[in-house]
Amino acid sequence: MKYLTVAVLALCSFSGAQAAETFTGVITDDMCAGVGHARMRMGPTDPECVKACVMYHDSKYVLEAATEAGTRVYALSDQKLPAQFPAQKVRVVGTLDAATRTIQVESIVAAD
């Protein structure tokens, strides 16, 4: 039993929690992500469109990020912080769940 406990503890130390990453992109909504705001145009500006889609169409805030493989859209676990940055370039720090493409958000700040 003692050896089994040691083995389990050793395996747990190798499968530790993922480290947080930084993702840079634009906060948008999941209805306009990838296609732009011209299609919906729920307001006179892109930020107004994002806010209106979230408020009136039950859309969710997402991060649209340019990567080497093309544009990626990531769901965001926190839906309150992104409300401060509609249609703005930001840096999101968090842990990515690759299976669901969801970032467990730790922080969001405006990018330069």
C-alpha positions in Angstrom: 0.0 0.0 0.0 2.9 2.3 0.8 4.3 1.9 -2.7 1.0 2.6 -4.3 0.6 5.8 -2.4 4.1 6.9 -3.5 3.4 6.0 -7.1 0.1 8.0 -7.1 1.8 11.0 -5.6 4.6 10.8 -8.2 2.1 10.7 -11.0 0.2 13.7 -9.6 3.3 15.8 -9.5 3.8 15.2 -13.3 0.3 16.0 -14.2 0.2 19.4 -12.3 -2.0 22.3 -13.3 -1.4 24.0 -16.5 0.4 27.3 -16.5 -1.4 30.5 -17.5 -0.7 31.8 -20.9 -1.2 35.3 -22.5 -3.5 35.6 -25.5 -3.7 38.8 -27.6 -6.7 39.7 -29.7 -9.9 41.6 -29.9 -12.9 41.3 -27.6 -16.0 40.6 -29.7 -19.2 38.6 -29.5 -19.7 35.0 -30.7 -22.3 36.1 -33.4 -19.9 38.5 -35.1 -16.6 36.7 -34.5 -14.9 35.7 -37.7 -17.3 37.6 -39.9 -17.2 41.2 -38.6 -19.8 43.6 -37.5 -21.1 44.7 -40.9 -23.4 41.7 -41.1 -25.3 42.5 -37.8 -24.5 46.2 -37.4 -26.4 46.4 -34.1 -25.1 49.8 -33.4 -23.3 52.7 -35.1 -19.9 51.5 -34.1 -18.2 48.1 -33.5 -18.2 48.5 -29.7 -21.9 49.3 -29.7 -22.6 46.3 -31.9 -20.7 44.0 -29.5 -22.6 45.3 -26.5 -26.0 45.1 -28.3 -25.4 41.5 -29.5 -24.5 40.5 -25.9 -27.4 42.4 -24.4 -30.2 41.7 -26.9 -29.3 38.5 -28.6 -27.8 36.4 -25.7 -24.5 36.4 -27.5 -21.3 35.8 -25.4 -18.1 37.7 -25.3 -15.2 36.0 -27.0 -11.6 36.7 -27.9 -10.8 36.8 -31.6 -7.0 36.2 -31.9 -4.8 36.1 -34.9 -2.4 33.1 -34.8 0.1 31.5 -37.1 -2.7 29.0 -38.1 -5.2 31.8 -38.8 -7.8 33.5 -36.8 -9.0 31.6 -33.6 -12.0 32.4 -31.5 -11.8 31.6 -27.8 -14.7 31.4 -25.4 -14.1 33.3 -22.2 -15.0 31.9 -18.8 -15.5 35.4 -17.4 -18.3 37.4 -19.1 -18.0 40.5 -16.8 -14.4 41.6 -17.5 -14.7 41.6 -21.3 -17.7 44.0 -21.1 -15.1 46.8 -20.3 -13.3 46.2 -23.6 -15.9 45.7 -26.5 -14.1 45.7 -29.9 -10.8 46.6 -28.3 -7.4 44.9 -28.6 -6.6 43.2 -25.3 -4.3 40.8 -23.5 -6.0 38.0 -21.7 -4.1 35.9 -19.2 -5.6 32.5 -18.4 -5.5 28.8 -18.9 -6.7 27.4 -22.2 -9.0 24.3 -22.3 -8.0 23.1 -25.8 -10.9 20.7 -26.0 -13.5 23.5 -25.6 -11.3 26.4 -26.8 -12.3 28.2 -23.5 -9.9 30.4 -21.7 -10.3 30.3 -17.9 -9.7 34.1 -17.5 -7.4 35.4 -14.8 -7.1 39.0 -16.1 -7.9 41.2 -19.1 -6.0 44.4 -19.9 -6.0 46.7 -22.9 -3.1 46.0 -25.3 -1.0 48.8 -26.8 
